[in-house]
Amino acid sequence: MQKLSLNQSIQQKLSPQQIQFIKLLQIPTAELNARIEEEMEVNPALEEGMDVEQKEQDDDYQDSNDSNDDEYDDYERPNEISIDEYLSQDEYGGYKMQGDGNYNEEERDSPIANLATLHDALVQQFGFLKLNERQEVVGLQLLGSIESDGYIRRSMQSVVNDLAFSQGFFANIEEVEYVLKKVQTFDPAGIGARNLQECLLLQLDRKDISNPNVVAAIRIIEIFFEEFSKKHYDKIQKRLNISDCQMKQVIRLITKLNPKPGSVEGEDGMAHFLTPDFVVTNSNNKLDVHLNSKNAPELKISRSFAEIIDTYDKSDKISHHMRETVTFVKQKLDAAKWFIDAIKQRQNTLLKTMNAIVAYQYDFFVDGDEGKLRPMILKDIATRIDMDVSTVSRVANSKSVQMEYGIYPLKYFFSEGISTEFGEDASSREVKYILRELIENEAKNAPLSDDKLEGILNERGYNIARRTVAKYREQLNIPVARLRKQL
C-alpha cells in the first residue's frame, strides 16, 4: 500500500547573481581581463568604456565602502531599461550565466612566456650524435624518460620493456646503458643521472682532474656518500687524511654542484608573472590602499544594443517573433547588468577587506618589520567588515599586495597566535622570524638543537614547546641541527 507523506524542509540556494559574484571575487587580477573578455564574447550587450553621464554616479558608488549585500541590491543602476510591458504574459524565468557549474578559475591558463623546454634542448643535442638506427631508437626512448628535474628514475630493464611493448623493438640492457652514457654527456652537466650520487659524479667528472680538491670530492661522493649526506665530516676527513682547510674547500666545491640539473633549462618551460591585486603606499605613515588598475575595468551597456528596445517600443504591433527577440534582448541586458554589478561589488569587497587588513597590521605596513606582525585569523577581518569568513577567505586566496618592501600574498598576514609570559598574543610569523634569526646567527660548527632553541625562545618570553619549534623550523625549510653543521 502506498502512503503519502508531507515533509517540510528549508534549503538555502545561491542566486545566479551571487554565483556570479563569488566566481569573480576569487579570480586574481591576472585572470580578470580574460574573464571579462570571455563575457563580452558571449554577450553583445556588454562593452568596454563608461558613459559620461553615469561616470559621476559610478564614482560615488565606488567610494562607498560601507554598503552590505542588501544595500547593494538597492543600488539604482544608471540608464535602467524597462521592457516589462513586452513580457507581461511571457515572463522570462532567469538567465544562466556563462560557465555556471563548470567554470573553474584554477584551471585557467596563467600568463606564460614561450621558452624552449628541457626536452627540446636535449633532442637538439641528440641530433649531433653519430648513432646507428637502433641506438637512435633507444636514445629517443631515454630522452622521453628524463623527468623535469633531469633524472631518469626508470630502471634500464623498464626502458627495455617500454621499447618492446610500445614499439616492438627488442634491445638489451647493455645497448641502453651504452646510449645512456652518450646522453649523460649532454648539457647541463648531470643530465640523465639515475640518482643524486651519479648526478654529482657526472658533474665532477667534467672538472679539472689535476686539481686535488676535485679528486678528493670524487672520492667522497664515490666512497663516503652516505657519510657526506649525514654531514659526518670528521669521519670523512680522518679517512681521507686531509687538512681542515682542504676539507672546507672540497665541501664548498660539492655544495656548489646542481642537484637538479633539469632546472637549468626551466623546470616546466613556463615563466610565471605575479600581478599584485592591491598597491599600498606610505605617505608620512599615512597608508593608502589602491586597487590595481586592471582590477577596476570600465564596462557599460551597449547603447546600440539598448536602442533595439526603442525600435520595438515604436512598433505598432508585436508579433510572436518580435516577442522572442525581446526576450533574448532582455536576457542579454540582464546578464550585462548583473556582470557589471558583480564587478563593482568585487571592487568594493576587495577594498573593504584590504583596508581592514592594513588597519589590523598597521605597524608592519609602515616599516615592513616581520616582528611587528600581529596574530590574525580570517574571523578577525570578517568581524571588522561585517562579512562572512568564506568571503574573506576568497579574497585572501590567490591575491597579493605590492608595497615598498616587496609583493606579499594576502595569506602571509594571517597567522596563529603564541602566548607570551605577559599574557599577550604574538604572531607565529614573529616567532618564525626570531627563530630564523637565531639559526642564521648560530655557530656553524655547533648549530642549535630544537631543545636549545626552545630554551632561548622561552627566555625571551614566548611560551612555546619543542615540538612547535620543530614544526616552525620545518615550515621554514630549515634542516635539523645535525644537517646544518659546517666545518
C-alpha positions, 0 to 999 in steps of 0.5 A: 500500500502506498502512503503519502507523506508531507515533509517540510524542509528549508534549503538555502540556494545561491542566486545566479547573481551571487554565483556570479559574484563569488566566481569573480571575487576569487579570480586574481587580477591576472585572470580578470581581463580574460574573464571579462573578455570571455563575457563580452564574447558571449554577450553583445550587450556588454562593452568596454568604456563608461558613459559620461553621464553615469561616470559621476554616479559610478564614482560615488558608488565606488567610494562607498565602502560601507554598503552590505549585500542588501544595500547593494541590491538597492543600488539604482543602476544608471540608464535602467531599461524597462521592457516589462510591458513586452513580457507581461504574459511571457515572463522570462524565468532567469538567465544562466550565466556563462560557465555556471557549474563548470567554470573553474578559475584554477584551471585557467591558463596563467600568463606564460612566456614561450621558452624552449623546454628541457626536452627540446634542448636535449633532442637538439643535442641528440641530433649531433650524435653519430648513432646507428638506427637502433641506438637512435631508437633507444636514445629517443626512448631515454630522452622521453624518460628524463623527468623535469628535474633531469633524472631518469628514475626508470630502471634500464630493464623498464626502458627495455620493456617500454621499447618492446611493448610500445614499439616492438623493438627488442634491445638489451640492457647493455645497448641502453646503458651504452646510449645512456652514457652518450646522453649523460654527456649532454648539457647541463652537466648531470643530465640523465643521472639515475640518482643524486650520487651519479648526478654529482659524479657526472658533474665532477667528472667534467672538472679539472682532474689535476686539481686535488680538491676535485679528486678528493670530492670524487672520492667522497661522493664515490666512497663516503656518500652516505657519510657526506649526506649525514654531514659526518665530516670528521669521519670523512676527513680522518679517512681521507687524511686531509687538512681542515682547510682542504676539507672546507674547500672540497665541501664548498666545491660539492655544495656548489654542484646542481642537484637538479640539473633539469632546472637549468633549462626551466623546470616546466618551460613556463615563466610565471608573472605575479600581478599584485591585486592591491598597491599600498603606499606610505605617505608620512605613515599615512597608508593608502590602499589602491586597487590595481588598475586592471582590477577596476575595468570600465564596462557599460551597456551597449547603447546600440544594443539598448536602442533595439528596445526603442525600435520595438517600443515604436512598433505598432504591433508585436508579433510572436517573433518580435516577442522572442527577440525581446526576450533574448534582448532582455536576457542579454541586458540582464546578464550585462547588468548583473556582470557589471554589478558583480564587478563593482561589488568585487571592487568594493569587497576587495577594498573593504577587506584590504583596508581592514587588513592594513588597519589590523597590521598597521605597524608592519605596513609602515616599516615592513618589520616581520616582528611587528606582525600581529596574530590574525585569523580570517574571523578577525577581518570578517568581524571588522567588515561585517562579512562572512569568513568564506568571503574573506577567505576568497579574497585572501586566496590567490591575491597579493599586495605590492608595497615598498618592501616587496609583493606579499600574498594576502595569506602571509598576514594571517597567522596563529597566535603564541602566548607570551609570559605577559599574557599577550598574543604574538604572531607565529610569523614573529616567532618564525622570524626570531627563530630564523634569526637565531639559526642564521646567527648560530655557530656553524660548527655547533648549530642549535638543537630544537631543545636549545632553541626552545630554551632561548625562545622561552627566555625571551618570553614566548611560551612555546614547546619543542615540538612547535619549534620543530614544526616552525623550523620545518615550515621554514625549510630549515634542516635539523641541527645535525644537517646544518653543521659546517666545518 
